[in-house]
């Protein structure tokens, strides 16, 4: 009895996988592209906007999108990439949760001759043939843009007029690519200016609560803060609260520079409580679909594609705010 | 060379010092004092407290205020641990409480009104009671091991919080709600007053009634206490509900602190901080005897440690190492066995380990 049952199940499963293969071949023949996308998760408004952008532009481009959410876990992402390999999709794209540990699964994709596109975050591997391209922001450049604004506005940024611009830095999660690169880019630019220096730097873990607590400590231990440079809007918003609680006026008594340009950050920028925001755009869907079409058609694509991004001053924020979706 | 313990101080002084050394809160308090001294050396103005906008303002005020959530969670955790349990879900419960309150306020037509905030807070705490009932049910009625039973909600809870907020960072503009964290009453921070109020009330209830003793008896031997007529099941169930309620209050304070809830990061790893606070305070993870005052010292030690890192300028990469070193040092100083080894090194006679030493070494 048991044996028959198992046999029936096995047959049924076999039939299902056969039919699955069949339908896959059909879709490849009619010319439409199937893309498997393994998203990090839904960690923030930024990420949600990223997901929406990818889903909408896939629909517009007529690409069949298979989407999975890894809930911030690498093993989930590896699992979904493996399932995309089994389903024989035409192209795999993903935002790696962490930088390392991808070689094995990317080898499998390479053997199955499925091109891989990285979005938004890079992987750390010796073998760059494991992926065709990496679409995403240049975090070093973002740091440089932030630093450049400070250099250009040095005369108004020396709030206490003591001739030295003291910057405190709120770093992102220690060891994450955006935290390392935004710090590096900022330092690249300000290192040539003798009057600008970073007097304190500490991680706020990319969160408002973290940014607020670290800023509270900085306000007590560094009385001469002129500028706060936060690696994302959320930490900047937290710092803003701490500055207010200390009886100072954010944006006036202490200047704030952040990176990201999410809606809450833009609102504070428009209100003049933040002075400058470097955009880190999540809207890379159209570029991703473009690359996917080229890769499947066998065309060459550059190894590194930088997302189109801008910067915002309070005036620009006021204009951009009504259309801001995230 | 004369033994410093026999010379000078005299017999009574020696006995007093001995008793102070033996007190289980001596080493955590010494560590707390040492940390404060380190901070004052780094920033001479560290102890300065001034009046700013009609309330107290200074590093010490920040520490007490920022330590409030961990203290609240640690109070609940102490009672759970005393019953031989553990509650890993407190961080997720905090996130759910923050999410429920913030989403309620945002969705409400009068999102700035005091009444809205009060309803939101009450709703969030009611949800926490339900979550605590669920944890307590799994542990006391179904009999699942506490670490597994609460792991369910630890993992699922963050998902629930994400579902409530739709995965978005939800920002609220409600002064009454914000006052939970950044408000002041009689120049003192409201968050700290809430945490200390819960601490005092819990202390009175467990020490002025038989409840504390009953909790300890359940922790030492649930079966024997049941046979002796103690309602173990009800007691265990109650402590999980209480722990969830404390965690929810902590979550509301964290959310109010930044006027926003981020379901991903709110209260992340707070369960570990709380367990650490309880352990530093000398309560054994094996259950039984517990000390709420110890947990208070533990929570303040953790809050001071968090503040010390940016204050003395430890580089971000070395944060965790610094924290770990301090914690290991406190735990070693607390362990009678480790102390005995250190004393033997100093060629002093070490007494045989006391019967309770094994239990404390586990902690």
HADDOCK unambig.tbl for C-alpha pairs under 7 A between the chains (distance, minus, plus):
assign (segid A and resid 42 and name CA) (segid B and resid 167 and name CA) 5.58 0.50 0.50
assign (segid A and resid 43 and name CA) (segid B and resid 167 and name CA) 6.43 0.50 0.50
assign (segid A and resid 43 and name CA) (segid B and resid 264 and name CA) 6.10 0.50 0.50
assign (segid A and resid 44 and name CA) (segid B and resid 167 and name CA) 6.33 0.50 0.50
assign (segid A and resid 44 and name CA) (segid B and resid 168 and name CA) 5.46 0.50 0.50
assign (segid A and resid 44 and name CA) (segid B and resid 169 and name CA) 6.16 0.50 0.50
assign (segid A and resid 45 and name CA) (segid B and resid 168 and name CA) 5.01 0.50 0.50
assign (segid A and resid 45 and name CA) (segid B and resid 169 and name CA) 6.31 0.50 0.50
assign (segid A and resid 174 and name CA) (segid B and resid 316 and name CA) 6.48 0.50 0.50
assign (segid A and resid 174 and name CA) (segid B and resid 317 and name CA) 6.26 0.50 0.50
assign (segid A and resid 200 and name CA) (segid B and resid 313 and name CA) 6.86 0.50 0.50
assign (segid A and resid 202 and name CA) (segid B and resid 310 and name CA) 6.24 0.50 0.50
assign (segid A and resid 202 and name CA) (segid B and resid 315 and name CA) 6.59 0.50 0.50
assign (segid A and resid 202 and name CA) (segid B and resid 316 and name CA) 5.23 0.50 0.50
assign (segid A and resid 203 and name CA) (segid B and resid 316 and name CA) 5.58 0.50 0.50
assign (segid A and resid 208 and name CA) (segid B and resid 258 and name CA) 6.30 0.50 0.50
assign (segid A and resid 209 and name CA) (segid B and resid 258 and name CA) 6.17 0.50 0.50
assign (segid A and resid 214 and name CA) (segid B and resid 310 and name CA) 6.27 0.50 0.50
assign (segid A and resid 217 and name CA) (segid B and resid 307 and name CA) 6.50 0.50 0.50
assign (segid A and resid 217 and name CA) (segid B and resid 310 and name CA) 6.21 0.50 0.50
assign (segid A and resid 217 and name CA) (segid B and resid 311 and name CA) 5.83 0.50 0.50
assign (segid A and resid 218 and name CA) (segid B and resid 310 and name CA) 6.86 0.50 0.50
assign (segid A and resid 218 and name CA) (segid B and resid 311 and name CA) 6.71 0.50 0.50
assign (segid A and resid 220 and name CA) (segid B and resid 59 and name CA) 6.59 0.50 0.50
assign (segid A and resid 221 and name CA) (segid B and resid 43 and name CA) 5.94 0.50 0.50
assign (segid A and resid 221 and name CA) (segid B and resid 311 and name CA) 6.00 0.50 0.50
assign (segid A and resid 238 and name CA) (segid B and resid 258 and name CA) 6.32 0.50 0.50
assign (segid A and resid 247 and name CA) (segid B and resid 52 and name CA) 6.90 0.50 0.50
